[in-house]
């Protein structure tokens, strides 16, 4: 479970380096870094999908208990934002302007930030 | 080492500390409070170094205040049940 937090903060690091590359006018480096950030996002979603599949196999769903209703809602909405962030990073990587990359990276960092706060509430406490 | 890379190292170290605490067998306030504090620290690092709020200290202080209130709310709810 904690693996997912490490994946997202590493992805955020790649996006931050991507912004530096955009500001330096290094388009190829920018696109490679954002592609790596997107790949980490995809790994995060695969982990989420695996976790959901395991819960469903055990007969656990959104109506099993109030905890799972909130857990699925919170992590599901977060996963939707991860997917949106991946699309956004691909778009700003294509545009490759510092302003666009800054906006895309800011969205990605907020997705990262929300997970850092959500994770202990859903999984640890 | 760039600021972003130092931030990543801090975030990974804080995550490792959270994992160690969760696996330590601690319970109640002894687990809840440090885990939430570590989360707040991670959020602060993301805001300061990834989002670049180090160049806007007023905004960083404002976000830190919001984070502190959120963490205190989570702690209150976790300890109340």
N, CA and C atoms of all chains as a GROMACS GRO file, in nm:
protein
  618
    1UNK      N    1   0.083  -0.121   0.000
    1UNK     CA    2   0.000   0.000   0.000
    1UNK      C    3   0.086   0.126   0.000
    2UNK      N    4   0.190   0.128   0.086
    2UNK     CA    5   0.272   0.249   0.092
    2UNK      C    6   0.350   0.268  -0.037
    3UNK      N    7   0.363   0.162  -0.113
    3UNK     CA    8   0.430   0.167  -0.242
    3UNK      C    9   0.363   0.273  -0.330
    4UNK      N   10   0.230   0.282  -0.321
    4UNK     CA   11   0.157   0.377  -0.406
    4UNK      C   12   0.198   0.521  -0.377
    5UNK      N   13   0.222   0.553  -0.248
    5UNK     CA   14   0.263   0.689  -0.212
    5UNK      C   15   0.402   0.718  -0.271
    6UNK      N   16   0.491   0.620  -0.263
    6UNK     CA   17   0.626   0.639  -0.318
    6UNK      C   18   0.620   0.657  -0.469
    7UNK      N   19   0.532   0.582  -0.534
    7UNK     CA   20   0.519   0.594  -0.680
    7UNK      C   21   0.475   0.736  -0.716
    8UNK      N   22   0.376   0.787  -0.644
    8UNK     CA   23   0.324   0.921  -0.679
    8UNK      C   24   0.425   1.031  -0.649
    9UNK      N   25   0.498   1.023  -0.536
    9UNK     CA   26   0.595   1.131  -0.507
    9UNK      C   27   0.712   1.126  -0.606
   10UNK      N   28   0.746   1.005  -0.652
   10UNK     CA   29   0.851   0.995  -0.754
   10UNK      C   30   0.802   1.053  -0.886
   11UNK      N   31   0.675   1.027  -0.917
   11UNK     CA   32   0.616   1.084  -1.038
   11UNK      C   33   0.613   1.237  -1.029
   12UNK      N   34   0.582   1.290  -0.910
   12UNK     CA   35   0.583   1.435  -0.890
   12UNK      C   36   0.722   1.494  -0.910
   13UNK      N   37   0.823   1.419  -0.865
   13UNK     CA   38   0.963   1.462  -0.884
   13UNK      C   39   0.994   1.472  -1.034
   14UNK      N   40   0.950   1.371  -1.110
   14UNK     CA   41   0.975   1.372  -1.255
   14UNK      C   42   0.906   1.492  -1.320
   15UNK      N   43   0.784   1.524  -1.274
   15UNK     CA   44   0.713   1.640  -1.329
   15UNK      C   45   0.785   1.770  -1.293
   16UNK      N   46   0.840   1.777  -1.170
   16UNK     CA   47   0.914   1.897  -1.129
   16UNK      C   48   1.039   1.914  -1.215
   17UNK      N   49   1.109   1.803  -1.243
   17UNK     CA   50   1.227   1.810  -1.330
   17UNK      C   51   1.184   1.847  -1.473
   18UNK      N   52   1.066   1.799  -1.512
   18UNK     CA   53   1.013   1.833  -1.645
   18UNK      C   54   0.992   1.983  -1.660
   19UNK      N   55   0.943   2.046  -1.554
   19UNK     CA   56   0.923   2.192  -1.558
   19UNK      C   57   1.057   2.263  -1.575
   20UNK      N   58   1.159   2.214  -1.502
   20UNK     CA   59   1.293   2.274  -1.516
   20UNK      C   60   1.343   2.260  -1.660
   21UNK      N   61   1.316   2.144  -1.721
   21UNK     CA   62   1.359   2.121  -1.860
   21UNK      C   63   1.284   2.215  -1.954
   22UNK      N   64   1.153   2.235  -1.928
   22UNK     CA   65   1.074   2.326  -2.012
   22UNK      C   66   1.128   2.468  -2.003
   23UNK      N   67   1.163   2.509  -1.881
   23UNK     CA   68   1.215   2.646  -1.862
   23UNK      C   69   1.352   2.663  -1.928
   24UNK      N   70   1.426   2.551  -1.939
   24UNK     CA   71   1.559   2.556  -2.004
   24UNK      C   72   1.547   2.536  -2.155
   25UNK      N   73   1.425   2.515  -2.204
   25UNK     CA   74   1.404   2.497  -2.348
   25UNK      C   75   1.447   2.360  -2.399
   26UNK      N   76   1.460   2.262  -2.308
   26UNK     CA   77   1.502   2.127  -2.348
   26UNK      C   78   1.378   2.041  -2.371
   27UNK      N   79   1.323   2.049  -2.492
   27UNK     CA   80   1.194   1.986  -2.520
   27UNK      C   81   1.199   1.833  -2.514
   28UNK      N   82   1.304   1.774  -2.569
   28UNK     CA   83   1.313   1.627  -2.569
   28UNK      C   84   1.320   1.574  -2.425
   29UNK      N   85   1.406   1.640  -2.343
   29UNK     CA   86   1.419   1.600  -2.202
   29UNK      C   87   1.284   1.616  -2.130
   30UNK      N   88   1.217   1.728  -2.157
   30UNK     CA   89   1.085   1.753  -2.098
   30UNK      C   90   0.990   1.638  -2.130
   31UNK      N   91   0.983   1.601  -2.258
   31UNK     CA   92   0.887   1.498  -2.299
   31UNK      C   93   0.921   1.362  -2.239
   32UNK      N   94   1.050   1.332  -2.229
   32UNK     CA   95   1.090   1.204  -2.169
   32UNK      C   96   1.054   1.201  -2.020
   33UNK      N   97   1.079   1.313  -1.952
   33UNK     CA   98   1.047   1.319  -1.808
   33UNK      C   99   0.896   1.309  -1.785
   34UNK      N  100   0.818   1.378  -1.867
   34UNK     CA  101   0.672   1.371  -1.850
   34UNK      C  102   0.619   1.233  -1.886
   35UNK      N  103   0.681   1.170  -1.988
   35UNK     CA  104   0.639   1.033  -2.024
   35UNK      C  105   0.666   0.939  -1.906
   36UNK      N  106   0.780   0.959  -1.839
   36UNK     CA  107   0.812   0.875  -1.722
   36UNK      C  108   0.712   0.902  -1.609
   37UNK      N  109   0.677   1.032  -1.589
   37UNK     CA  110   0.579   1.067  -1.485
   37UNK      C  111   0.444   1.001  -1.515
   38UNK      N  112   0.404   1.003  -1.642
   38UNK     CA  113   0.278   0.940  -1.683
   38UNK      C  114   0.285   0.788  -1.659
   39UNK      N  115   0.401   0.728  -1.689
   39UNK     CA  116   0.416   0.583  -1.669
   39UNK      C  117   0.401   0.547  -1.520
   40UNK      N  118   0.459   0.631  -1.433
   40UNK     CA  119   0.442   0.606  -1.288
   40UNK      C  120   0.295   0.619  -1.249
   41UNK      N  121   0.225   0.717  -1.310
   41UNK     CA  122   0.082   0.732  -1.285
   41UNK      C  123   0.006   0.607  -1.326
   42UNK      N  124   0.047   0.549  -1.440
   42UNK     CA  125  -0.018   0.426  -1.488
   42UNK      C  126   0.005   0.311  -1.391
   43UNK      N  127   0.127   0.302  -1.338
   43UNK     CA  128   0.157   0.196  -1.240
   43UNK      C  129   0.069   0.214  -1.117
   44UNK      N  130   0.052   0.339  -1.074
   44UNK     CA  131  -0.034   0.368  -0.958
   44UNK      C  132  -0.176   0.317  -0.986
   45UNK      N  133  -0.228   0.346  -1.106
   45UNK     CA  134  -0.365   0.303  -1.139
   45UNK      C  135  -0.376   0.151  -1.146
   46UNK      N  136  -0.271   0.086  -1.196
   46UNK     CA  137  -0.272  -0.062  -1.201
   46UNK      C  138  -0.278  -0.118  -1.058
   47UNK      N  139  -0.200  -0.057  -0.967
   47UNK     CA  140  -0.203  -0.102  -0.827
   47UNK      C  141  -0.342  -0.083  -0.767
   48UNK      N  142  -0.405   0.031  -0.797
   48UNK     CA  143  -0.541   0.057  -0.746
   48UNK      C  144  -0.637  -0.046  -0.801
   49UNK      N  145  -0.626  -0.073  -0.932
   49UNK     CA  146  -0.714  -0.171  -0.996
   49UNK      C  147  -0.697  -0.309  -0.932
   50UNK      N  148  -0.573  -0.346  -0.905
   50UNK     CA  149  -0.545  -0.476  -0.842
   50UNK      C  150  -0.606  -0.482  -0.702
   51UNK      N  151  -0.592  -0.370  -0.630
   51UNK     CA  152  -0.647  -0.363  -0.493
   51UNK      C  153  -0.800  -0.377  -0.497
   52UNK      N  154  -0.866  -0.305  -0.590
   52UNK     CA  155  -1.012  -0.314  -0.603
   52UNK      C  156  -1.053  -0.457  -0.640
   53UNK      N  157  -0.980  -0.518  -0.735
   53UNK     CA  158  -1.013  -0.654  -0.779
   53UNK      C  159  -1.004  -0.752  -0.662
   54UNK      N  160  -0.900  -0.736  -0.579
   54UNK     CA  161  -0.885  -0.825  -0.462
   54UNK      C  162  -1.001  -0.808  -0.365
   55UNK      N  163  -1.042  -0.682  -0.344
   55UNK     CA  164  -1.154  -0.657  -0.252
   55UNK      C  165  -1.283  -0.716  -0.308
   56UNK      N  166  -1.305  -0.697  -0.440
   56UNK     CA  167  -1.428  -0.750  -0.501
   56UNK      C  168  -1.431  -0.903  -0.492
   57UNK      N  169  -1.313  -0.965  -0.511
   57UNK     CA  170  -1.305  -1.112  -0.503
   57UNK      C  171  -1.343  -1.162  -0.363
   58UNK      N  172  -1.313  -1.078  -0.261
   58UNK     CA  173  -1.347  -1.116  -0.123
   58UNK      C  174  -1.492  -1.081  -0.089
   59UNK      N  175  -1.565  -1.032  -0.191
   59UNK     CA  176  -1.705  -0.997  -0.170
   59UNK      C  177  -1.724  -0.861  -0.105
   60UNK      N  178  -1.619  -0.779  -0.105
   60UNK     CA  179  -1.627  -0.646  -0.045
   60UNK      C  180  -1.658  -0.544  -0.154
   61UNK      N  181  -1.765  -0.468  -0.132
   61UNK     CA  182  -1.804  -0.365  -0.228
   61UNK      C  183  -1.839  -0.236  -0.157
   62UNK      N  184  -1.896  -0.143  -0.232
   62UNK     CA  185  -1.925  -0.011  -0.175
   62UNK      C  186  -2.032  -0.017  -0.066
   63UNK      N  187  -2.115  -0.124  -0.069
   63UNK     CA  188  -2.225  -0.130   0.028
   63UNK      C  189  -2.197  -0.226   0.143
   64UNK      N  190  -2.073  -0.277   0.150
   64UNK     CA  191  -2.039  -0.373   0.257
   64UNK      C  192  -2.043  -0.305   0.394
   65UNK      N  193  -1.988  -0.184   0.399
   65UNK     CA  194  -1.977  -0.111   0.526
   65UNK      C  195  -1.955   0.036   0.491
   66UNK      N  196  -1.993   0.125   0.580
   66UNK     CA  197  -1.975   0.269   0.554
   66UNK      C  198  -1.829   0.303   0.524
   67UNK      N  199  -1.736   0.231   0.592
   67UNK     CA  200  -1.594   0.257   0.567
   67UNK      C  201  -1.561   0.234   0.420
   68UNK      N  202  -1.612   0.121   0.365
   68UNK     CA  203  -1.578   0.090   0.225
   68UNK      C  204  -1.648   0.184   0.128
   69UNK      N  205  -1.767   0.233   0.166
   69UNK     CA  206  -1.834   0.333   0.081
   69UNK      C  207  -1.743   0.454   0.066
   70UNK      N  208  -1.695   0.506   0.179
   70UNK     CA  209  -1.607   0.624   0.174
   70UNK      C  210  -1.473   0.590   0.109
   71UNK      N  211  -1.419   0.473   0.144
   71UNK     CA  212  -1.289   0.434   0.090
   71UNK      C  213  -1.292   0.428  -0.063
   72UNK      N  214  -1.396   0.358  -0.117
   72UNK     CA  215  -1.406   0.348  -0.264
   72UNK      C  216  -1.430   0.485  -0.327
   73UNK      N  217  -1.514   0.566  -0.263
   73UNK     CA  218  -1.544   0.699  -0.319
   73UNK      C  219  -1.418   0.786  -0.321
   74UNK      N  220  -1.348   0.790  -0.206
   74UNK     CA  221  -1.230   0.878  -0.197
   74UNK      C  222  -1.118   0.832  -0.290
   75UNK      N  223  -1.087   0.702  -0.284
   75UNK     CA  224  -0.976   0.654  -0.366
   75UNK      C  225  -1.016   0.650  -0.515
   76UNK      N  226  -1.146   0.624  -0.541
   76UNK     CA  227  -1.194   0.622  -0.679
   76UNK      C  228  -1.188   0.760  -0.743
   77UNK      N  229  -1.234   0.862  -0.670
   77UNK     CA  230  -1.227   0.999  -0.723
   77UNK      C  231  -1.081   1.041  -0.740
   78UNK      N  232  -0.996   1.000  -0.645
   78UNK     CA  233  -0.855   1.033  -0.659
   78UNK      C  234  -0.796   0.966  -0.784
   79UNK      N  235  -0.830   0.839  -0.805
   79UNK     CA  236  -0.779   0.767  -0.923
   79UNK      C  237  -0.826   0.836  -1.052
   80UNK      N  238  -0.950   0.887  -1.051
   80UNK     CA  239  -1.001   0.959  -1.169
   80UNK      C  240  -0.917   1.084  -1.196
   81UNK      N  241  -0.873   1.150  -1.088
   81UNK     CA  242  -0.788   1.268  -1.104
   81UNK      C  243  -0.648   1.230  -1.152
   82UNK      N  244  -0.601   1.112  -1.108
   82UNK     CA  245  -0.470   1.065  -1.158
   82UNK      C  246  -0.480   1.045  -1.310
   83UNK      N  247  -0.590   0.981  -1.353
   83UNK     CA  248  -0.609   0.959  -1.497
   83UNK      C  249  -0.615   1.092  -1.572
   84UNK      N  250  -0.691   1.188  -1.516
   84UNK     CA  251  -0.701   1.322  -1.579
   84UNK      C  252  -0.564   1.388  -1.583
   85UNK      N  253  -0.485   1.372  -1.476
   85UNK     CA  254  -0.351   1.431  -1.470
   85UNK      C  255  -0.259   1.371  -1.575
   86UNK      N  256  -0.274   1.240  -1.598
   86UNK     CA  257  -0.190   1.176  -1.701
   86UNK      C  258  -0.221   1.233  -1.839
   87UNK      N  259  -0.351   1.254  -1.866
   87UNK     CA  260  -0.391   1.312  -1.995
   87UNK      C  261  -0.338   1.455  -2.006
   88UNK      N  262  -0.350   1.529  -1.895
   88UNK     CA  263  -0.303   1.669  -1.892
   88UNK      C  264  -0.151   1.677  -1.913
   89UNK      N  265  -0.076   1.588  -1.850
   89UNK     CA  266   0.070   1.587  -1.867
   89UNK      C  267   0.107   1.557  -2.012
   90UNK      N  268   0.032   1.465  -2.074
   90UNK     CA  269   0.058   1.433  -2.215
   90UNK      C  270   0.032   1.557  -2.301
   91UNK      N  271  -0.075   1.629  -2.270
   91UNK     CA  272  -0.111   1.750  -2.347
   91UNK      C  273  -0.004   1.859  -2.331
   92UNK      N  274   0.039   1.886  -2.207
   92UNK     CA  275   0.137   1.994  -2.187
   92UNK      C  276   0.275   1.952  -2.238
   93UNK      N  277   0.301   1.821  -2.241
   93UNK     CA  278   0.426   1.772  -2.300
   93UNK      C  279   0.427   1.798  -2.450
   94UNK      N  280   0.310   1.786  -2.510
   94UNK     CA  281   0.297   1.813  -2.655
   94UNK      C  282   0.312   1.962  -2.681
   95UNK      N  283   0.248   2.046  -2.597
   95UNK     CA  284   0.258   2.192  -2.614
   95UNK      C  285   0.401   2.241  -2.584
   96UNK      N  286   0.458   2.185  -2.477
   96UNK     CA  287   0.600   2.210  -2.439
   96UNK      C  288   0.634   2.356  -2.411
   97UNK      N  289   0.537   2.434  -2.365
   97UNK     CA  290   0.570   2.572  -2.324
   97UNK      C  291   0.582   2.573  -2.170
   98UNK      N  292   0.673   2.656  -2.116
   98UNK     CA  293   0.691   2.656  -1.970
   98UNK      C  294   0.561   2.682  -1.894
   99UNK      N  295   0.479   2.774  -1.944
   99UNK     CA  296   0.354   2.809  -1.875
   99UNK      C  297   0.258   2.689  -1.870
  100UNK      N  298   0.245   2.620  -1.984
  100UNK     CA  299   0.157   2.503  -1.990
  100UNK      C  300   0.210   2.392  -1.899
  101UNK      N  301   0.341   2.370  -1.904
  101UNK     CA  302   0.400   2.262  -1.822
  101UNK      C  303   0.384   2.296  -1.674
  102UNK      N  304   0.400   2.423  -1.639
  102UNK     CA  305   0.383   2.464  -1.499
  102UNK      C  306   0.241   2.433  -1.451
  103UNK      N  307   0.142   2.462  -1.536
  103UNK     CA  308   0.002   2.436  -1.498
  103UNK      C  309  -0.022   2.286  -1.484
  104UNK      N  310   0.028   2.206  -1.580
  104UNK     CA  311   0.010   2.061  -1.574
  104UNK      C  312   0.079   2.001  -1.453
  105UNK      N  313   0.203   2.047  -1.427
  105UNK     CA  314   0.278   1.994  -1.312
  105UNK      C  315   0.210   2.033  -1.182
  106UNK      N  316   0.153   2.155  -1.175
  106UNK     CA  317   0.084   2.199  -1.053
  106UNK      C  318  -0.035   2.107  -1.024
  107UNK      N  319  -0.111   2.072  -1.130
  107UNK     CA  320  -0.225   1.980  -1.111
  107UNK      C  321  -0.174   1.845  -1.059
  108UNK      N  322  -0.065   1.798  -1.120
  108UNK     CA  323  -0.008   1.667  -1.082
  108UNK      C  324   0.040   1.669  -0.936
  109UNK      N  325   0.102   1.779  -0.894
  109UNK     CA  326   0.149   1.788  -0.755
  109UNK      C  327   0.031   1.792  -0.657
  110UNK      N  328  -0.078   1.855  -0.698
  110UNK     CA  329  -0.195   1.858  -0.610
  110UNK      C  330  -0.256   1.718  -0.594
  111UNK      N  331  -0.254   1.640  -0.704
  111UNK     CA  332  -0.302   1.501  -0.697
  111UNK      C  333  -0.214   1.422  -0.600
  112UNK      N  334  -0.084   1.448  -0.610
  112UNK     CA  335   0.016   1.388  -0.521
  112UNK      C  336  -0.011   1.427  -0.375
  113UNK      N  337  -0.033   1.556  -0.354
  113UNK     CA  338  -0.057   1.612  -0.221
  113UNK      C  339  -0.182   1.551  -0.157
  114UNK      N  340  -0.288   1.541  -0.236
  114UNK     CA  341  -0.413   1.485  -0.184
  114UNK      C  342  -0.390   1.340  -0.140
  115UNK      N  343  -0.312   1.265  -0.219
  115UNK     CA  344  -0.288   1.124  -0.183
  115UNK      C  345  -0.210   1.112  -0.052
  116UNK      N  346  -0.112   1.201  -0.035
  116UNK     CA  347  -0.031   1.201   0.088
  116UNK      C  348  -0.120   1.220   0.211
  117UNK      N  349  -0.224   1.303   0.196
  117UNK     CA  350  -0.315   1.329   0.309
  117UNK      C  351  -0.423   1.222   0.322
  118UNK      N  352  -0.465   1.168   0.207
  118UNK     CA  353  -0.572   1.068   0.206
  118UNK      C  354  -0.523   0.932   0.255
  119UNK      N  355  -0.401   0.900   0.217
  119UNK     CA  356  -0.348   0.766   0.243
  119UNK      C  357  -0.356   0.722   0.389
  120UNK      N  358  -0.305   0.803   0.485
  120UNK     CA  359  -0.312   0.755   0.625
  120UNK      C  360  -0.455   0.740   0.674
  121UNK      N  361  -0.544   0.826   0.626
  121UNK     CA  362  -0.683   0.821   0.673
  121UNK      C  363  -0.750   0.692   0.626
  122UNK      N  364  -0.724   0.653   0.502
  122UNK     CA  365  -0.792   0.535   0.446
  122UNK      C  366  -0.721   0.405   0.485
  123UNK      N  367  -0.587   0.407   0.491
  123UNK     CA  368  -0.513   0.281   0.505
  123UNK      C  369  -0.444   0.257   0.639
  124UNK      N  370  -0.407   0.363   0.709
  124UNK     CA  371  -0.323   0.342   0.827
  124UNK      C  372  -0.395   0.360   0.959
  125UNK      N  373  -0.495   0.449   0.966
  125UNK     CA  374  -0.555   0.481   1.096
  125UNK      C  375  -0.680   0.398   1.124
  126UNK      N  376   2.289   1.827  -0.630
  126UNK     CA  377   2.151   1.775  -0.616
  126UNK      C  378   2.052   1.891  -0.622
  127UNK      N  379   1.952   1.882  -0.710
  127UNK     CA  380   1.855   1.992  -0.722
  127UNK      C  381   1.759   1.990  -0.602
  128UNK      N  382   1.687   2.102  -0.586
  128UNK     CA  383   1.592   2.112  -0.476
  128UNK      C  384   1.483   2.004  -0.488
  129UNK      N  385   1.440   1.978  -0.613
  129UNK     CA  386   1.336   1.876  -0.634
  129UNK      C  387   1.386   1.738  -0.592
  130UNK      N  388   1.514   1.709  -0.620
  130UNK     CA  389   1.570   1.579  -0.584
  130UNK      C  390   1.584   1.567  -0.432
  131UNK      N  391   1.625   1.677  -0.368
  131UNK     CA  392   1.631   1.675  -0.220
  131UNK      C  393   1.492   1.653  -0.162
  132UNK      N  394   1.392   1.716  -0.226
  132UNK     CA  395   1.254   1.701  -0.180
  132UNK      C  396   1.210   1.555  -0.192
  133UNK      N  397   1.246   1.491  -0.306
  133UNK     CA  398   1.211   1.350  -0.324
  133UNK      C  399   1.275   1.264  -0.214
  134UNK      N  400   1.403   1.291  -0.185
  134UNK     CA  401   1.471   1.214  -0.080
  134UNK      C  402   1.399   1.232   0.054
  135UNK      N  403   1.358   1.356   0.084
  135UNK     CA  404   1.284   1.381   0.210
  135UNK      C  405   1.151   1.305   0.210
  136UNK      N  406   1.081   1.310   0.098
  136UNK     CA  407   0.949   1.245   0.090
  136UNK      C  408   0.962   1.094   0.107
  137UNK      N  409   1.065   1.035   0.045
  137UNK     CA  410   1.084   0.889   0.057
  137UNK      C  411   1.121   0.853   0.201
  138UNK      N  412   1.202   0.938   0.265
  138UNK     CA  413   1.240   0.911   0.404
  138UNK      C  414   1.119   0.922   0.496
  139UNK      N  415   1.035   1.023   0.473
  139UNK     CA  416   0.914   1.039   0.555
  139UNK      C  417   0.817   0.923   0.533
  140UNK      N  418   0.807   0.876   0.407
  140UNK     CA  419   0.720   0.761   0.378
  140UNK      C  420   0.772   0.636   0.448
  141UNK      N  421   0.906   0.618   0.448
  141UNK     CA  422   0.965   0.502   0.516
  141UNK      C  423   0.936   0.508   0.666
  142UNK      N  424   0.941   0.629   0.722
  142UNK     CA  425   0.912   0.646   0.865
  142UNK      C  426   0.766   0.609   0.893
  143UNK      N  427   0.675   0.651   0.805
  143UNK     CA  428   0.532   0.616   0.821
  143UNK      C  429   0.513   0.466   0.818
  144UNK      N  430   0.580   0.400   0.722
  144UNK     CA  431   0.568   0.255   0.708
  144UNK      C  432   0.619   0.185   0.836
  145UNK      N  433   0.734   0.233   0.885
  145UNK     CA  434   0.791   0.173   1.006
  145UNK      C  435   0.697   0.189   1.125
  146UNK      N  436   0.637   0.306   1.136
  146UNK     CA  437   0.543   0.330   1.247
  146UNK      C  438   0.421   0.239   1.236
  147UNK      N  439   0.368   0.229   1.112
  147UNK     CA  440   0.248   0.146   1.092
  147UNK      C  441   0.277   0.000   1.124
  148UNK      N  442   0.401  -0.044   1.098
  148UNK     CA  443   0.438  -0.184   1.122
  148UNK      C  444   0.487  -0.209   1.264
  149UNK      N  445   0.496  -0.103   1.343
  149UNK     CA  446   0.558  -0.116   1.475
  149UNK      C  447   0.467  -0.179   1.580
  150UNK      N  448   0.338  -0.189   1.550
  150UNK     CA  449   0.246  -0.246   1.647
  150UNK      C  450   0.187  -0.143   1.742
  151UNK      N  451   0.229  -0.017   1.725
  151UNK     CA  452   0.171   0.090   1.808
  151UNK      C  453   0.023   0.107   1.773
  152UNK      N  454  -0.055   0.161   1.868
  152UNK     CA  455  -0.197   0.183   1.842
  152UNK      C  456  -0.242   0.311   1.911
  153UNK      N  457  -0.363   0.354   1.877
  153UNK     CA  458  -0.420   0.472   1.941
  153UNK      C  459  -0.342   0.599   1.908
  154UNK      N  460  -0.336   0.689   2.006
  154UNK     CA  461  -0.273   0.819   1.983
  154UNK      C  462  -0.125   0.805   1.950
  155UNK      N  463  -0.059   0.701   2.004
  155UNK     CA  464   0.085   0.682   1.978
  155UNK      C  465   0.113   0.654   1.831
  156UNK      N  466   0.012   0.599   1.759
  156UNK     CA  467   0.027   0.575   1.616
  156UNK      C  468  -0.032   0.692   1.536
  157UNK      N  469  -0.153   0.732   1.573
  157UNK     CA  470  -0.227   0.832   1.495
  157UNK      C  471  -0.152   0.965   1.483
  158UNK      N  472  -0.106   1.017   1.595
  158UNK     CA  473  -0.047   1.151   1.593
  158UNK      C  474   0.082   1.158   1.511
  159UNK      N  475   0.180   1.066   1.532
  159UNK     CA  476   0.299   1.076   1.448
  159UNK      C  477   0.274   1.049   1.300
  160UNK      N  478   0.182   0.956   1.270
  160UNK     CA  479   0.151   0.926   1.128
  160UNK      C  480   0.093   1.050   1.061
  161UNK      N  481   0.000   1.116   1.129
  161UNK     CA  482  -0.060   1.236   1.070
  161UNK      C  483   0.041   1.350   1.061
  162UNK      N  484   0.130   1.359   1.160
  162UNK     CA  485   0.233   1.463   1.156
  162UNK      C  486   0.326   1.440   1.036
  163UNK      N  487   0.362   1.314   1.012
  163UNK     CA  488   0.447   1.283   0.898
  163UNK      C  489   0.376   1.318   0.766
  164UNK      N  490   0.246   1.291   0.760
  164UNK     CA  491   0.169   1.327   0.639
  164UNK      C  492   0.170   1.477   0.617
  165UNK      N  493   0.152   1.551   0.726
  165UNK     CA  494   0.155   1.697   0.717
  165UNK      C  495   0.291   1.747   0.669
  166UNK      N  496   0.398   1.684   0.717
  166UNK     CA  497   0.533   1.723   0.674
  166UNK      C  498   0.552   1.694   0.525
  167UNK      N  499   0.502   1.577   0.481
  167UNK     CA  500   0.513   1.542   0.339
  167UNK      C  501   0.438   1.645   0.254
  168UNK      N  502   0.319   1.681   0.298
  168UNK     CA  503   0.239   1.780   0.223
  168UNK      C  504   0.314   1.914   0.218
  169UNK      N  505   0.377   1.950   0.330
  169UNK     CA  506   0.454   2.076   0.335
  169UNK      C  507   0.569   2.074   0.233
  170UNK      N  508   0.639   1.960   0.226
  170UNK     CA  509   0.752   1.948   0.132
  170UNK      C  510   0.702   1.960  -0.012
  171UNK      N  511   0.589   1.895  -0.042
  171UNK     CA  512   0.533   1.903  -0.178
  171UNK      C  513   0.496   2.047  -0.212
  172UNK      N  514   0.431   2.114  -0.119
  172UNK     CA  515   0.392   2.254  -0.143
  172UNK      C  516   0.515   2.344  -0.161
  173UNK      N  517   0.614   2.325  -0.074
  173UNK     CA  518   0.731   2.414  -0.075
  173UNK      C  519   0.822   2.390  -0.196
  174UNK      N  520   0.853   2.261  -0.223
  174UNK     CA  521   0.957   2.232  -0.322
  174UNK      C  522   0.904   2.187  -0.458
  175UNK      N  523   0.795   2.110  -0.460
  175UNK     CA  524   0.741   2.067  -0.590
  175UNK      C  525   0.656   2.181  -0.650
  176UNK      N  526   0.567   2.236  -0.569
  176UNK     CA  527   0.480   2.343  -0.620
  176UNK      C  528   0.549   2.480  -0.618
  177UNK      N  529   0.664   2.487  -0.554
  177UNK     CA  530   0.745   2.610  -0.561
  177UNK      C  531   0.699   2.722  -0.470
  178UNK      N  532   0.625   2.690  -0.364
  178UNK     CA  533   0.577   2.797  -0.275
  178UNK      C  534   0.687   2.856  -0.188
  179UNK      N  535   0.811   2.802  -0.198
  179UNK     CA  536   0.922   2.861  -0.121
  179UNK      C  537   0.946   3.006  -0.164
  180UNK      N  538   0.906   3.039  -0.289
  180UNK     CA  539   0.927   3.177  -0.335
  180UNK      C  540   0.808   3.266  -0.298
  181UNK      N  541   0.706   3.207  -0.236
  181UNK     CA  542   0.590   3.285  -0.192
  181UNK      C  543   0.561   3.248  -0.046
  182UNK      N  544   0.646   3.294   0.047
  182UNK     CA  545   0.636   3.249   0.188
  182UNK      C  546   0.500   3.276   0.252
  183UNK      N  547   0.435   3.383   0.211
  183UNK     CA  548   0.303   3.413   0.266
  183UNK      C  549   0.202   3.304   0.230
  184UNK      N  550   0.204   3.264   0.102
  184UNK     CA  551   0.114   3.156   0.057
  184UNK      C  552   0.148   3.024   0.127
  185UNK      N  553   0.280   3.000   0.143
  185UNK     CA  554   0.323   2.875   0.208
  185UNK      C  555   0.273   2.872   0.352
  186UNK      N  556   0.286   2.985   0.422
  186UNK     CA  557   0.236   2.991   0.561
  186UNK      C  558   0.085   2.967   0.566
  187UNK      N  559   0.014   3.026   0.469
  187UNK     CA  560  -0.132   3.008   0.463
  187UNK      C  561  -0.169   2.862   0.442
  188UNK      N  562  -0.101   2.798   0.346
  188UNK     CA  563  -0.128   2.656   0.320
  188UNK      C  564  -0.091   2.571   0.442
  189UNK      N  565   0.020   2.607   0.507
  189UNK     CA  566   0.062   2.532   0.626
  189UNK      C  567  -0.042   2.542   0.738
  190UNK      N  568  -0.100   2.661   0.750
  190UNK     CA  569  -0.205   2.679   0.850
  190UNK      C  570  -0.324   2.590   0.818
  191UNK      N  571  -0.365   2.590   0.690
  191UNK     CA  572  -0.476   2.503   0.647
  191UNK      C  573  -0.444   2.356   0.671
  192UNK      N  574  -0.321   2.318   0.638
  192UNK     CA  575  -0.278   2.178   0.659
  192UNK      C  576  -0.283   2.140   0.806
  193UNK      N  577  -0.234   2.232   0.890
  193UNK     CA  578  -0.234   2.205   1.035
  193UNK      C  579  -0.376   2.184   1.086
  194UNK      N  580  -0.468   2.270   1.041
  194UNK     CA  581  -0.607   2.256   1.086
  194UNK      C  582  -0.667   2.124   1.037
  195UNK      N  583  -0.634   2.087   0.912
  195UNK     CA  584  -0.684   1.961   0.856
  195UNK      C  585  -0.630   1.840   0.935
  196UNK      N  586  -0.500   1.843   0.963
  196UNK     CA  587  -0.438   1.733   1.038
  196UNK      C  588  -0.498   1.724   1.179
  197UNK      N  589  -0.520   1.840   1.241
  197UNK     CA  590  -0.581   1.839   1.375
  197UNK      C  591  -0.723   1.781   1.371
  198UNK      N  592  -0.797   1.816   1.264
  198UNK     CA  593  -0.933   1.761   1.248
  198UNK      C  594  -0.928   1.610   1.231
  199UNK      N  595  -0.836   1.562   1.144
  199UNK     CA  596  -0.822   1.417   1.124
  199UNK      C  597  -0.785   1.348   1.257
  200UNK      N  598  -0.693   1.410   1.331
  200UNK     CA  599  -0.649   1.352   1.458
  200UNK      C  600  -0.766   1.345   1.556
  201UNK      N  601  -0.842   1.453   1.562
  201UNK     CA  602  -0.958   1.457   1.652
  201UNK      C  603  -1.059   1.349   1.618
  202UNK      N  604  -1.088   1.334   1.488
  202UNK     CA  605  -1.185   1.233   1.444
  202UNK      C  606  -1.133   1.092   1.471
  203UNK      N  607  -1.002   1.070   1.444
  203UNK     CA  608  -0.945   0.936   1.463
  203UNK      C  609  -0.942   0.897   1.609
  204UNK      N  610  -0.915   0.993   1.698
  204UNK     CA  611  -0.905   0.962   1.840
  204UNK      C  612  -1.041   0.958   1.908
  205UNK      N  613  -1.140   1.019   1.845
  205UNK     CA  614  -1.273   1.024   1.907
  205UNK      C  615  -1.347   0.891   1.892
  206UNK      N  616  -1.309   0.809   1.793
  206UNK     CA  617  -1.384   0.682   1.771
  206UNK      C  618  -1.319   0.566   1.845
   0.00000   0.00000   0.00000
